[in-house]
Amino acid sequence: MLTIDPKHSLLLVVDFQSRLMPAIDEGALAIRNANRLIEMAELAGIPFMFTEQNAKGLGPTVKELPAEKGPLVHKQFFDACREDGFLDRIPADAHVVVAGCEAHVCVQQTVLGLLNASRKTYVARDALGSRSPENKETAIGRMERHGAEIVTTEMVVFEWLQTAEHRNFRDAIALIKEK
């Protein structure tokens, strides 16, 4: 299957942290799209989890994202896959949709770790952030070269829906139309 399979999906929200986000180029847009992905995951019954990098230094997940609703992995490694037990939380057949910050550090290293562990990985480019656009775009290119599928929030929403007959289709459309 070339599309994201909602039956095997997991949303991974990486390091949208309070002390980091003010420095992120177009950070508000990345947060808004990550929130849309979380809301759609809830509508579609797709599990999601959050990570926080060195929370003492970078603070907690921003209040705009409901980190209290999903498991939260505290980490020191930039690549979450290097944390003890992290990969045990990601089923071998998972279709992992990734959003987060910074695209060229923790997101990229985690995505490369997931790919190395043979997890199908989709990176939501409009739900990513870095301090500079150049770092973000370079990271997207590198992740794609190594096998990550680069997608957008809307692509994920419609692939999770699969059909206009989905019970939450109207709610999903309203989510997409939000400004």
Secondary structure, 3 states (H helix, E strand, C coil): CCCCCHHHEEEEEECCECCCHHHCCCHHHHHHHHHHHHHHHHHHCCCEEEEEECHHHHCCECCCCCHHHCCEEEECCCCHHHCCCCHHHCCCCCEEEEEEECHHHHHHHHHHHHHHCCCEEEEEEEEEECCCHHHHHHHHHHHHHCCCEEECHHHHHHHHHCCCCCCCHHHHHHHHHCC
